[in-house]
Amino acid sequence: MITPTRAAIGLLIAIFFGVVLINLAVISNRVPEQSYSTFLFELAGGNIASVHIKGGEIVYTDQSNREFNTFAPDVGALLPQLEQAGIEISTEKQGELVGLSRDLLIVLVLLGGWLIFTAGKNNTSTRFARTKQLSQRCDTCPAVSFNDVAGISEAREELKELTDFLRTPQRYEKLGGRIPHGVLLEGPPGTGKTLLAKAIAGEASVPFYHLSGSDFVEMFAGLGASRVRELFAEAKKHAPCIIFIDEIDAIGGARSGGPRSGTNDEREQTLNALLVEMDGFGSEATVIVMAATNRPDILDSALLRPGRFDRRISLTLPDVKERLKILAVHGARVTIAAQLDLSVIAQATPGFSGAELANLVNEAALLAARKNHTSVELADFEEAKDKIIMGIARKTAVVSEKTRRLTAYHEAGHAVIAALLPDADPLHKVTIIPRGHSVGQTTQIALDDQLTFSGEYLLDRITILMGGRQAEELIFGQQSSGASNDIKRATAIAARLVCEFGMSERIGPIYCGTPFDTETHDQQCMMQSEQTRREIDHEIRRIITQCASVAGKLMQEHDMFVHMLAEALLIHETLDRDEIDIIYRCYLNRIGTEQNTMKSHHHERIAA
């Protein structure tokens, strides 16, 4: 079957070869060219036998019967000279066929290009859905089931109902129930949204259309909407099936009411087409639309109403039990040492998503292979975790002794404050080995997964962050740029404490919007007076200054502990939790105390 695209391409090829043949014929018949001055010199010398005039072009024959070609700027002034010399003159009317042929060729080329463009665009739009179809029943597709999904048991149970409906719809239809038209998966990156969608398709054994929101966004107006219509038309033909749109916020963002640019018009046309198609499903077409996003707050409200996305499933970061299940799934694919307890790793990785845990297992296996281990050991997991959290160790970096000493006391300042404050997370590791962009790092890991934070905990976090700067001032009497990231993080915590958490008596329990939340900060600032903004700045500065003062006083009271920890870092470069505990006990023995814990009761509370 000859398609419009093939016909247009064939037409252009024929035109191309036609132009080439015409030019070859003209070139083969063309006589040698001479300049007009040479022609006049030959005419004056009586060396021209005949002249043939065609428009402004002159073909003349010399006395040796050789032909030459030239161009006369003014044929009317030349004719009297030719008649006076008695030269035979012949003329020919300027041919219009050549000029017409050239114009026709130009028109045909432009027409053929337009046909190729329009036919290609329409063909791309028509074949868009078919080329994106991924049937989980094919042999080349990866088999994904709910057994491969761990750590999100509640969401998995919710979605199992969809697969059950696709398998046995009569069970629900006899009770008058209907399948949800749409399911929205929302949550942070790496929590398993895409994996869940693939597991549903694998369990239900139905055609699975996997697309990204950016696949619909084009620079040509109307093409995205056309693709949406073609996709849903194709899906209805293969019902029951599943359409999964990843990163739907690319086309589903909230529509603005003000002036819009052309790009926004195209995106909003695509969104309108999606809304219409999701409304157009009848009970006879079992097509489930699934979508995933990590920005549900920016989605258009019309997209989230019942009848479109009936069910919204939130995926959160896994807790310690869920992390253990995820590690077990990914750990089954590598050779793990028999004595290794995965629960230890699960407890030491709070805040890790499922994707990060999978990456942790893979990095640990790569490190074990690099060391020629026969199995992956706990040390490999620890090194892989440090690599993910703190970055790659730059062991070959050249660091001066002065910088090493400054870094050792800076990190010792963080560690001492973290060991002394009662509400601080336990220390995990302190190192002065350069990693990533930092020359040293102090790592703390919470024992439990915290969903809420007390004011004391947040104040302790700021105090710990200011501990490095205070140690530099105490020991060296100077400040360095190494505390810049600490100050930035401390300011962010203090700003949220005042503006978002309402933990300041001076400002009160109101939401002000922090500078770090740029989407709402500008709107909140418009609702606040200049005096309120000035008080917020003063309160943030007061909290950070007070926390720095607490860190400085603790540092002075326990300066021997600071020196002991810094000297140990200069020798060993890295200290773990147990080693820090040993140093602390040695310090307690030196000062003659009998404390048995790593927390001091000299914590100075910050008055609100």
Backbone torsions as a table, in degrees:
resi	resn	phi	psi	omega
1	MET	NA	128.9	-178.1
2	ILE	-87.6	115.9	179.3
3	THR	-87.2	161.5	177.2
4	PRO	-57.8	-34.6	-179.9
5	THR	-65.6	-45.2	179.5
6	ARG	-64.7	-38.3	179.1
7	ALA	-64.1	-41.8	179.5
8	ALA	-66.0	-40.9	178.1
9	ILE	-64.6	-42.0	177.4
10	GLY	-62.2	-39.8	178.5
11	LEU	-62.7	-43.5	179.2
12	LEU	-65.7	-38.0	177.8
13	ILE	-64.5	-42.6	178.2
14	ALA	-62.9	-41.7	178.3
15	ILE	-62.5	-42.3	-179.1
16	PHE	-60.8	-49.1	-179.7
17	PHE	-66.9	-33.1	176.6
18	GLY	-63.0	-45.0	177.9
19	VAL	-62.5	-41.5	179.6
20	VAL	-62.3	-44.2	-179.1
21	LEU	-65.5	-41.4	179.4
22	ILE	-62.5	-43.5	179.8
23	ASN	-66.1	-36.9	176.9
24	LEU	-64.8	-40.1	179.1
25	ALA	-66.0	-41.5	179.1
26	VAL	-65.5	-41.7	-179.1
27	ILE	-66.2	-39.5	-178.7
28	SER	-66.9	-30.3	-178.5
29	ASN	-93.4	-3.7	-175.5
30	ARG	-77.9	135.2	178.1
31	VAL	-84.4	162.0	179.7
32	PRO	-60.1	144.6	-179.2
33	GLU	-95.2	146.7	174.7
34	GLN	-130.0	157.0	177.1
35	SER	-75.2	158.4	-178.8
36	TYR	-66.8	-33.9	177.5
37	SER	-65.6	-36.5	176.0
38	THR	-65.0	-39.8	177.4
39	PHE	-60.3	-43.9	179.2
40	LEU	-65.9	-36.4	177.4
41	PHE	-65.3	-42.4	177.7
42	GLU	-65.9	-37.1	178.8
43	LEU	-65.4	-42.7	179.6
44	ALA	-66.8	-31.4	179.9
45	GLY	-84.6	-0.1	179.1
46	GLY	69.2	29.7	-176.5
47	ASN	-99.9	10.8	-178.3
48	ILE	-110.0	128.4	-177.7
49	ALA	-93.2	-43.6	-177.1
50	SER	-148.7	158.5	-179.1
51	VAL	-136.4	133.8	176.0
52	HIS	-118.3	119.6	-175.4
53	ILE	-106.0	127.5	177.7
54	LYS	-132.7	94.4	-174.1
55	GLY	67.9	-123.6	175.7
56	GLY	-94.9	-1.8	-178.0
57	GLU	-91.1	137.2	-178.0
58	ILE	-124.1	126.1	172.5
59	VAL	-113.0	116.0	-176.9
60	TYR	-120.9	155.8	179.2
61	THR	-116.8	129.5	179.0
62	ASP	-86.2	-177.9	-177.4
63	GLN	-67.1	-18.4	177.4
64	SER	-90.9	12.1	178.4
65	ASN	63.5	32.0	175.2
66	ARG	-102.2	140.9	-178.1
67	GLU	-100.4	141.9	176.9
68	PHE	-137.8	161.1	-176.9
69	ASN	-125.3	137.2	175.3
70	THR	-150.3	177.0	-178.5
71	PHE	-127.6	127.8	-178.9
72	ALA	-99.9	124.5	179.3
73	PRO	-69.4	-29.2	-178.2
74	ASP	-139.3	92.7	-177.3
75	VAL	-68.0	-34.7	-179.4
76	GLY	-60.1	-38.8	178.4
77	ALA	-76.4	-20.7	-178.4
78	LEU	-83.2	-29.1	-174.1
79	LEU	-60.0	-43.4	178.5
80	PRO	-58.4	-36.9	179.6
81	GLN	-66.2	-39.5	179.4
82	LEU	-66.7	-40.1	179.3
83	GLU	-68.2	-37.5	179.6
84	GLN	-66.2	-34.5	179.6
85	ALA	-80.7	-5.2	177.9
86	GLY	70.8	31.8	-178.9
87	ILE	-88.2	139.8	178.0
88	GLU	-68.5	125.5	-175.8
89	ILE	-117.7	132.6	172.6
90	SER	-130.2	148.3	-176.6
91	THR	-129.0	161.9	178.4
92	GLU	-148.1	137.9	179.7
93	LYS	-67.2	140.4	178.6
94	GLN	-57.9	123.1	-177.8
95	GLY	-70.6	130.7	178.5
96	GLU	-92.6	-13.8	-175.7
97	LEU	-67.8	-38.2	-178.2
98	VAL	-65.7	-46.2	178.6
99	GLY	-62.8	-41.1	177.8
100	LEU	-64.4	-38.2	179.7
101	SER	-65.2	-40.0	178.8
102	ARG	-64.9	-44.0	177.8
103	ASP	-61.4	-40.4	179.2
104	LEU	-65.1	-39.4	178.7
105	LEU	-63.3	-41.3	178.7
106	ILE	-61.5	-45.6	179.4
107	VAL	-61.4	-42.4	-179.4
108	LEU	-65.3	-39.1	178.8
109	VAL	-63.6	-45.6	178.5
110	LEU	-63.3	-40.9	179.5
111	LEU	-65.1	-42.2	179.1
112	GLY	-64.2	-40.8	177.0
113	GLY	-62.2	-40.2	179.2
114	TRP	-66.2	-39.1	179.0
115	LEU	-64.3	-40.4	179.5
116	ILE	-64.9	-42.7	-179.0
117	PHE	-63.1	-49.9	-177.2
118	THR	-68.5	-41.3	180.0
119	ALA	-66.1	-39.5	178.9
120	GLY	-65.4	-40.2	179.9
121	LYS	-65.5	-46.1	-179.9
122	ASN	-65.2	-38.7	-179.3
123	ASN	-67.5	-38.4	177.0
124	THR	-63.4	-42.6	179.6
125	SER	-65.4	-39.1	-178.0
126	THR	-68.7	-38.9	-176.5
127	ARG	-90.9	3.6	-173.9
128	PHE	-60.3	-50.0	-176.7
129	ALA	-66.9	-40.0	-175.7
130	ARG	-68.0	-37.4	-179.5
131	THR	-72.5	-20.3	-178.7
132	LYS	-93.2	-4.1	-176.6
133	GLN	-69.9	130.9	177.7
134	LEU	-127.5	97.3	-179.9
135	SER	-81.4	123.1	-179.8
136	GLN	-69.5	-7.4	179.9
137	ARG	-85.8	-8.8	-177.9
138	CYS	-77.1	158.6	-175.9
139	ASP	-73.9	-25.5	-175.8
140	THR	-83.9	-12.7	-177.6
141	CYS	-86.1	144.1	178.6
142	PRO	-67.7	137.3	179.6
143	ALA	-84.3	110.3	-179.9
144	VAL	-116.4	129.2	179.4
145	SER	-130.1	176.6	179.3
146	PHE	-66.7	-18.0	176.3
147	ASN	-68.6	-22.1	178.2
148	ASP	-85.6	-4.2	-178.0
149	VAL	-109.0	119.1	-179.5
150	ALA	-132.2	156.9	174.9
151	GLY	89.2	-6.4	179.5
152	ILE	-133.8	59.9	-172.1
153	SER	-63.5	-39.1	-177.9
154	GLU	-64.8	-46.4	179.1
155	ALA	-65.2	-37.1	179.5
156	ARG	-63.9	-40.8	178.8
157	GLU	-65.8	-37.1	177.9
158	GLU	-62.8	-40.1	-175.7
159	LEU	-82.7	-18.9	175.8
160	LYS	-62.2	-28.4	178.6
161	GLU	-62.9	-33.9	178.8
162	LEU	-66.1	-44.3	179.3
163	THR	-65.2	-36.5	178.2
164	ASP	-64.2	-38.7	178.8
165	PHE	-67.4	-39.8	179.9
166	LEU	-66.0	-30.5	179.5
167	ARG	-80.9	-47.8	-176.9
168	THR	-129.0	75.0	-179.1
169	PRO	-66.3	-24.1	-178.1
170	GLN	-63.1	-29.9	-178.7
171	ARG	-61.4	-33.8	-178.4
172	TYR	-94.0	-33.9	-176.3
173	GLU	-68.3	-30.8	-179.1
174	LYS	-70.1	-18.9	176.0
175	LEU	-97.0	2.1	179.3
176	GLY	85.9	6.3	179.8
177	GLY	-82.5	155.4	177.5
178	ARG	-129.5	151.5	-179.6
179	ILE	-72.3	143.2	175.7
180	PRO	-60.1	137.3	178.9
181	HIS	-67.1	-37.9	-176.0
182	GLY	-143.8	149.6	178.0
183	VAL	-130.3	124.1	179.9
184	LEU	-106.7	122.6	176.3
185	LEU	-100.1	120.4	-178.3
186	GLU	-128.4	143.6	-179.3
187	GLY	163.8	171.5	-179.9
188	PRO	-61.9	160.9	177.2
189	PRO	-61.1	141.2	175.0
190	GLY	86.1	9.1	-177.8
191	THR	-91.4	1.0	172.5
192	GLY	101.6	24.2	-178.4
193	LYS	-66.9	-50.3	-179.8
194	THR	-66.5	-39.0	179.5
195	LEU	-62.2	-38.9	178.0
196	LEU	-63.5	-42.5	179.9
197	ALA	-62.7	-41.8	178.5
198	LYS	-66.9	-35.2	178.7
199	ALA	-66.0	-36.8	178.1
200	ILE	-63.3	-45.5	179.6
201	ALA	-64.3	-38.7	179.6
202	GLY	-67.4	-38.0	-179.8
203	GLU	-73.7	-37.4	-176.8
204	ALA	-83.7	-17.2	-179.2
205	SER	55.0	52.7	177.7
206	VAL	-125.3	161.1	176.2
207	PRO	-57.6	140.2	-173.8
208	PHE	-127.5	117.1	179.6
209	TYR	-101.3	109.5	-176.8
210	HIS	-108.3	115.3	-179.3
211	LEU	-135.3	162.1	174.7
212	SER	-106.6	152.0	179.1
213	GLY	-59.3	-31.4	180.0
214	SER	-70.9	-16.6	177.8
215	ASP	-65.5	-22.5	-178.2
216	PHE	-91.5	-14.0	-174.4
217	VAL	-88.4	120.5	179.6
218	GLU	-133.8	164.0	178.8
219	MET	-80.1	-16.1	-179.5
220	PHE	-91.3	126.0	-177.4
221	ALA	-63.7	133.5	176.5
222	GLY	90.7	-14.3	-177.2
223	LEU	-71.5	-38.8	178.6
224	GLY	-63.1	-42.8	178.2
225	ALA	-64.3	-37.9	177.9
226	SER	-63.9	-38.4	178.9
227	ARG	-65.9	-38.3	177.9
228	VAL	-61.4	-46.5	-179.6
229	ARG	-63.3	-41.8	179.5
230	GLU	-65.5	-38.2	179.8
231	LEU	-62.6	-46.6	-177.9
232	PHE	-70.7	-33.6	175.8
233	ALA	-64.0	-41.2	178.3
234	GLU	-67.3	-38.9	-178.8
235	ALA	-65.4	-37.7	179.8
236	LYS	-64.4	-31.8	178.9
237	LYS	-67.5	-28.4	-176.1
238	HIS	-109.9	21.0	178.5
239	ALA	-64.5	144.8	0.3
240	PRO	-76.7	142.1	-179.5
241	CYS	-156.9	175.5	-178.2
242	ILE	-127.0	131.8	171.7
243	ILE	-106.9	122.7	179.3
244	PHE	-117.9	119.2	179.5
245	ILE	-110.0	107.4	179.3
246	ASP	-82.8	147.0	-179.0
247	GLU	51.6	56.7	-176.5
248	ILE	-68.2	-15.7	178.9
249	ASP	-64.1	-14.5	176.9
250	ALA	-65.3	-29.1	179.0
251	ILE	-121.3	-12.2	-174.2
252	GLY	-103.5	16.3	179.7
253	GLY	-64.9	155.4	-178.1
254	ALA	-60.1	135.8	179.3
255	ARG	-80.4	139.8	-179.6
256	SER	-92.0	157.2	-179.1
257	GLY	-97.2	-8.7	-177.1
258	GLY	-89.3	-166.1	177.9
259	PRO	-61.5	141.8	-175.3
260	ARG	-125.1	148.6	176.5
261	SER	-85.4	174.5	-179.0
262	GLY	-64.8	-35.1	179.2
263	THR	-64.4	-41.9	178.7
264	ASN	-65.9	-36.7	178.0
265	ASP	-60.5	-43.5	179.9
266	GLU	-64.5	-43.4	179.7
267	ARG	-64.7	-39.7	-178.6
268	GLU	-72.4	-32.0	173.5
269	GLN	-63.7	-40.3	177.5
270	THR	-64.0	-42.4	178.3
271	LEU	-64.0	-42.2	178.8
272	ASN	-61.8	-40.7	177.7
273	ALA	-63.3	-39.2	178.2
274	LEU	-65.1	-41.5	179.2
275	LEU	-62.8	-42.7	-179.5
276	VAL	-65.6	-43.2	-178.4
277	GLU	-66.6	-37.9	179.2
278	MET	-68.9	-28.7	175.6
279	ASP	-76.7	-22.5	-172.3
280	GLY	-85.0	0.9	-179.6
281	PHE	-73.4	133.5	174.6
282	GLY	-100.8	171.5	-179.2
283	SER	-66.7	-19.1	-179.1
284	GLU	-80.5	-15.5	-179.1
285	ALA	-105.7	106.3	179.8
286	THR	-87.3	82.8	178.3
287	VAL	-123.3	120.4	180.0
288	ILE	-103.0	128.6	177.3
289	VAL	-101.5	119.5	176.0
290	MET	-114.3	146.6	179.8
291	ALA	-143.8	155.1	180.0
292	ALA	-133.1	143.8	177.5
293	THR	-158.2	150.6	171.0
294	ASN	-107.6	10.1	176.7
295	ARG	-131.3	65.2	-179.4
296	PRO	-67.6	-18.4	-177.0
297	ASP	-70.8	-19.9	-177.5
298	ILE	-101.0	1.1	-178.8
299	LEU	-73.1	150.6	-180.0
300	ASP	-69.2	139.6	-177.0
301	SER	-64.6	-30.2	179.1
302	ALA	-66.4	-26.1	-180.0
303	LEU	-76.7	-25.2	-173.5
304	LEU	-96.3	-3.4	-176.9
305	ARG	-71.8	155.2	176.0
306	PRO	-58.9	141.0	-174.9
307	GLY	105.4	-20.6	173.6
308	ARG	-112.8	-83.1	171.9
309	PHE	-98.6	91.0	-176.5
310	ASP	-70.1	-30.4	-172.1
311	ARG	-125.9	126.2	176.8
312	ARG	-114.6	124.3	-177.3
313	ILE	-117.4	119.7	-179.2
314	SER	-94.9	128.3	177.0
315	LEU	-107.1	126.4	-178.4
316	THR	-112.0	171.2	176.2
317	LEU	-65.5	139.9	-175.1
318	PRO	-69.9	146.8	173.7
319	ASP	-84.5	-172.6	-172.6
320	VAL	-64.2	-38.8	178.7
321	LYS	-67.8	-39.8	179.3
322	GLU	-70.4	-34.1	176.7
323	ARG	-64.3	-37.0	178.4
324	LEU	-63.3	-41.0	178.3
325	LYS	-65.7	-40.3	179.3
326	ILE	-65.4	-42.6	177.9
327	LEU	-63.5	-34.8	178.2
328	ALA	-66.3	-38.7	179.1
329	VAL	-65.3	-48.9	-178.4
330	HIS	-76.6	-29.6	178.5
331	GLY	-70.2	-21.5	178.3
332	ALA	-68.0	-16.2	-178.5
333	ARG	-91.1	-7.1	178.8
334	VAL	-124.5	165.5	179.8
335	THR	-89.9	108.2	-177.4
336	ILE	-103.2	142.0	179.4
337	ALA	-59.2	142.8	-174.7
338	ALA	-63.2	-34.1	-177.0
339	GLN	-84.4	-1.2	-177.2
340	LEU	-78.4	128.9	177.3
341	ASP	-102.5	112.9	-177.9
342	LEU	-66.6	-21.1	179.1
343	SER	-64.8	-29.1	176.8
344	VAL	-64.8	-41.1	179.0
345	ILE	-70.0	-38.4	179.3
346	ALA	-62.1	-39.7	179.6
347	GLN	-70.3	-27.1	-176.1
348	ALA	-91.8	6.7	-178.1
349	THR	-126.1	51.8	177.1
350	PRO	-68.1	143.0	-179.6
351	GLY	84.9	-3.3	178.1
352	PHE	-77.9	136.6	173.6
353	SER	-85.4	172.9	178.5
354	GLY	-61.3	-40.3	178.5
355	ALA	-65.4	-37.7	179.1
356	GLU	-69.2	-35.1	176.2
357	LEU	-67.2	-39.9	175.9
358	ALA	-62.1	-40.2	177.5
359	ASN	-66.8	-35.7	178.0
360	LEU	-62.0	-46.1	179.5
361	VAL	-62.9	-42.0	-179.7
362	ASN	-65.8	-43.8	179.3
363	GLU	-63.9	-39.4	178.3
364	ALA	-63.7	-40.1	178.5
365	ALA	-65.7	-39.0	178.7
366	LEU	-65.8	-41.1	178.5
367	LEU	-65.4	-39.8	178.1
368	ALA	-63.9	-40.4	178.5
369	ALA	-66.5	-36.2	179.1
370	ARG	-64.2	-31.9	-179.9
371	LYS	-92.0	5.8	179.4
372	ASN	62.2	34.6	175.6
373	HIS	-78.0	151.1	177.2
374	THR	-84.0	-15.9	178.3
375	SER	-152.4	164.8	-179.8
376	VAL	-85.2	123.4	-176.0
377	GLU	-106.4	173.4	-178.9
378	LEU	-62.4	-37.1	179.3
379	ALA	-62.3	-34.5	177.5
380	ASP	-66.5	-40.7	177.4
381	PHE	-66.2	-39.2	179.1
382	GLU	-64.2	-43.8	179.4
383	GLU	-66.7	-39.2	178.1
384	ALA	-65.6	-38.1	178.6
385	LYS	-65.5	-43.2	177.6
386	ASP	-62.8	-36.2	179.0
387	LYS	-65.6	-40.1	-179.7
388	ILE	-72.4	-43.2	-175.5
389	ILE	-76.7	-47.4	-171.3
390	MET	-104.4	-12.5	-179.5
391	GLY	101.7	177.0	-178.7
392	ILE	-74.7	135.5	178.6
393	ALA	-70.5	125.0	178.2
394	ARG	-96.8	76.1	-175.4
395	LYS	-70.3	-21.7	-179.3
396	THR	-91.4	0.3	-179.3
397	ALA	-66.4	135.8	180.0
398	VAL	-87.9	112.9	-178.7
399	VAL	-121.4	129.0	-179.5
400	SER	-68.7	158.7	-179.4
401	GLU	-64.1	-33.9	178.2
402	LYS	-65.0	-42.2	178.8
403	THR	-67.9	-39.3	178.3
404	ARG	-61.1	-42.4	-178.1
405	ARG	-68.5	-41.4	177.2
406	LEU	-63.0	-42.3	179.4
407	THR	-65.3	-39.9	-179.3
408	ALA	-61.5	-44.3	179.8
409	TYR	-72.6	-32.7	176.7
410	HIS	-62.4	-49.4	-179.9
411	GLU	-69.3	-33.9	176.1
412	ALA	-63.4	-35.2	176.5
413	GLY	-61.4	-45.2	176.0
414	HIS	-59.6	-46.8	-174.2
415	ALA	-66.8	-39.2	-179.0
416	VAL	-64.1	-45.6	179.9
417	ILE	-64.6	-40.7	179.1
418	ALA	-64.7	-32.3	179.8
419	ALA	-76.8	-25.2	-174.8
420	LEU	-93.6	-31.1	-175.6
421	LEU	-75.4	138.0	-173.7
422	PRO	-74.2	-28.4	-175.2
423	ASP	-101.4	11.6	-177.8
424	ALA	-84.0	152.8	174.8
425	ASP	-68.3	149.0	-179.9
426	PRO	-63.1	146.2	176.8
427	LEU	-70.0	140.4	177.3
428	HIS	-108.5	-46.1	-176.8
429	LYS	-163.5	144.6	173.8
430	VAL	-127.8	131.8	-177.3
431	THR	-143.4	149.0	172.2
432	ILE	-114.6	14.7	173.3
433	ILE	-78.0	125.1	-179.1
434	PRO	-60.1	129.3	177.4
435	ARG	-134.3	130.1	-179.5
436	GLY	61.0	-125.4	-179.8
437	HIS	-96.9	-1.0	-177.5
438	SER	-106.0	153.6	178.3
439	VAL	-96.1	-4.2	177.2
440	GLY	-169.3	163.9	-177.3
441	GLN	-159.8	142.8	174.0
442	THR	-115.2	124.0	-174.9
443	THR	-114.3	132.6	174.0
444	GLN	-119.7	145.3	179.3
445	ILE	-131.8	127.0	-179.5
446	ALA	-71.6	146.2	177.9
447	LEU	-74.2	-32.8	-178.2
448	ASP	-122.7	159.2	174.6
449	ASP	-78.8	113.2	-176.0
450	GLN	-93.9	127.5	176.7
451	LEU	-99.0	-26.8	176.7
452	THR	-130.9	158.6	-177.3
453	PHE	-128.6	135.5	177.7
454	SER	-81.4	163.3	177.5
455	GLY	-63.3	-37.6	178.8
456	GLU	-63.1	-39.9	179.3
457	TYR	-63.4	-44.0	-178.8
458	LEU	-66.2	-38.6	177.3
459	LEU	-65.5	-36.7	176.8
460	ASP	-66.0	-36.9	177.5
461	ARG	-61.6	-43.2	178.7
462	ILE	-65.5	-41.4	179.9
463	THR	-61.5	-41.6	179.0
464	ILE	-64.5	-41.8	179.8
465	LEU	-63.6	-34.6	179.5
466	MET	-82.0	-8.2	-177.9
467	GLY	-63.9	-36.1	-179.9
468	GLY	-64.7	-43.6	179.3
469	ARG	-65.3	-41.0	-179.9
470	GLN	-66.8	-34.3	177.1
471	ALA	-65.2	-39.4	177.2
472	GLU	-61.6	-43.3	-179.8
473	GLU	-67.5	-38.2	-177.5
474	LEU	-69.2	-43.9	-172.9
475	ILE	-87.4	-44.2	-173.0
476	PHE	-106.2	-10.8	-179.6
477	GLY	67.6	25.5	-179.2
478	GLN	-149.0	170.6	177.2
479	GLN	-119.3	153.8	179.6
480	SER	-131.4	168.1	178.9
481	SER	-75.6	-5.0	-179.6
482	GLY	-65.9	-16.1	-179.0
483	ALA	-93.0	7.0	-175.1
484	SER	-62.5	-44.2	180.0
485	ASN	-68.3	-34.8	176.7
486	ASP	-62.4	-43.7	-179.5
487	ILE	-65.3	-39.9	179.0
488	LYS	-61.9	-45.8	-179.6
489	ARG	-68.4	-38.8	178.5
490	ALA	-64.6	-39.6	178.1
491	THR	-65.0	-39.3	178.9
492	ALA	-63.4	-43.0	179.3
493	ILE	-65.4	-43.9	-179.6
494	ALA	-64.0	-38.5	179.1
495	ALA	-64.9	-41.5	178.3
496	ARG	-69.1	-35.5	179.6
497	LEU	-62.2	-38.5	-177.5
498	VAL	-84.9	-47.9	-168.6
499	CYS	-91.0	-25.2	-173.6
500	GLU	-111.8	-40.7	-176.1
501	PHE	-91.7	-10.0	178.5
502	GLY	62.4	37.9	-176.5
503	MET	-101.0	24.2	176.9
504	SER	-120.2	124.1	179.8
505	GLU	-67.5	-30.5	-178.3
506	ARG	-68.5	-40.7	-179.3
507	ILE	-87.2	-36.6	179.2
508	GLY	94.2	172.5	-178.4
509	PRO	-80.4	64.7	177.3
510	ILE	-124.4	153.4	177.8
511	TYR	-93.6	123.3	-176.3
512	CYS	-110.2	-16.4	-175.7
513	GLY	78.3	121.1	-177.2
514	THR	-91.4	156.8	176.4
515	PRO	-61.1	-20.4	-179.9
516	PHE	-82.3	-11.6	174.8
517	ASP	-107.6	78.0	-169.6
518	THR	-66.5	-22.5	-176.2
519	GLU	-69.9	-32.9	-178.2
520	THR	-110.7	-12.9	-174.9
521	HIS	-64.2	-45.2	-177.8
522	ASP	-62.2	-41.5	179.3
523	GLN	-66.1	-39.4	-179.9
524	GLN	-68.4	-37.2	179.8
525	CYS	-62.9	-32.9	178.8
526	MET	-67.0	-23.8	-179.0
527	MET	-90.8	-4.9	-175.7
528	GLN	-109.7	151.8	176.4
529	SER	-81.9	164.3	177.5
530	GLU	-62.8	-34.7	178.9
531	GLN	-64.4	-41.1	178.9
532	THR	-64.7	-43.4	178.8
533	ARG	-63.8	-35.6	178.0
534	ARG	-66.9	-40.1	178.6
535	GLU	-67.1	-35.8	177.3
536	ILE	-62.6	-45.9	178.7
537	ASP	-61.0	-41.7	179.9
538	HIS	-65.6	-37.9	-179.1
539	GLU	-70.0	-39.9	177.2
540	ILE	-63.1	-43.1	179.0
541	ARG	-64.8	-38.6	-179.6
542	ARG	-63.9	-42.9	-178.3
543	ILE	-64.0	-46.0	-179.0
544	ILE	-65.6	-40.4	179.3
545	THR	-64.6	-42.9	179.4
546	GLN	-65.1	-41.2	178.2
547	CYS	-64.7	-39.8	177.0
548	ALA	-64.1	-36.4	177.8
549	SER	-65.8	-41.5	177.0
550	VAL	-61.2	-45.0	179.2
551	ALA	-61.4	-40.9	179.6
552	GLY	-64.6	-41.0	179.9
553	LYS	-67.4	-42.0	176.4
554	LEU	-62.2	-36.9	-179.9
555	MET	-65.5	-40.2	179.8
556	GLN	-68.8	-38.3	179.9
557	GLU	-68.7	-29.5	-175.2
558	HIS	-123.9	42.7	-178.0
559	ASP	-64.6	-30.1	177.7
560	MET	-64.4	-39.0	177.0
561	PHE	-62.7	-39.3	178.1
562	VAL	-61.5	-46.6	-179.1
563	HIS	-63.7	-43.2	-178.8
564	MET	-63.6	-41.6	-178.9
565	LEU	-70.0	-40.4	-179.9
566	ALA	-66.6	-41.6	179.2
567	GLU	-64.4	-38.1	177.3
568	ALA	-64.9	-37.6	177.2
569	LEU	-65.4	-38.4	179.0
570	LEU	-65.0	-28.0	-179.9
571	ILE	-86.5	-48.8	-172.5
572	HIS	-98.6	-18.4	178.7
573	GLU	71.7	-32.0	179.3
574	THR	-137.1	132.8	178.0
575	LEU	-127.0	132.9	176.4
576	ASP	-95.7	-175.3	-175.0
577	ARG	-60.6	-44.6	-177.7
578	ASP	-66.1	-40.0	179.6
579	GLU	-66.6	-38.5	176.4
580	ILE	-65.0	-38.0	178.5
581	ASP	-63.9	-39.7	178.8
582	ILE	-64.1	-43.4	179.6
583	ILE	-63.7	-38.6	-179.7
584	TYR	-66.0	-40.4	178.7
585	ARG	-66.0	-37.0	175.8
586	CYS	-63.9	-38.7	177.8
587	TYR	-64.1	-41.9	178.9
588	LEU	-64.1	-37.4	178.6
589	ASN	-66.6	-35.0	-179.0
590	ARG	-68.6	-38.9	-177.5
591	ILE	-89.0	1.9	172.4
592	GLY	76.1	26.9	177.5
593	THR	-97.3	167.8	179.9
594	GLU	-125.2	33.8	177.7
595	GLN	-74.4	144.9	-176.4
596	ASN	-113.4	-3.6	179.7
597	THR	-116.1	170.8	-179.9
598	MET	-96.6	15.7	-178.7
599	LYS	-117.2	132.8	179.7
600	SER	-91.5	150.1	177.9
601	HIS	-97.3	13.4	-180.0
602	HIS	-98.3	25.5	-178.8
603	HIS	-71.4	124.0	-179.7
604	GLU	-91.6	117.5	-179.2
605	ARG	-75.1	147.1	179.0
606	ILE	-93.4	120.6	-179.1
607	ALA	-72.5	132.8	179.0
608	ALA	-74.4	NA	NA
